[in-house]
């Protein structure tokens, strides 16, 4: 396993008014590592993923994805990652490769 960190978070937090959706999450993911992001409904997983994908700006904390800062380089993050949120996002009448090709063209 390499020591290259591809995802790094430090006290990453997202607030919506008084509600804290994601509270000070801190972790590293290394190149080649399989990383599971688990939690109960309402735990903040989707909110965290939106921040990490550059779709939502964190309220506080820090994070880098593939070396790109989530605050300053969200467009670079979007251009350099692949993300499929859940199974129901797939079109069942397409093969896996066709789904990937479709989303690659659609999201470009």
Secondary structure as UniProt FT lines:
FT   STRAND          5..16
FT   TURN            17..18
FT   STRAND          19..30
FT   TURN            31..32
FT   TURN            41..42
FT   HELIX           45..52
FT   TURN            53..54
FT   STRAND          60..65
FT   TURN            66..67
FT   STRAND          68..69
FT   TURN            70..72
FT   HELIX           74..80
FT   HELIX           87..89
FT   TURN            92..93
FT   HELIX           96..107
//
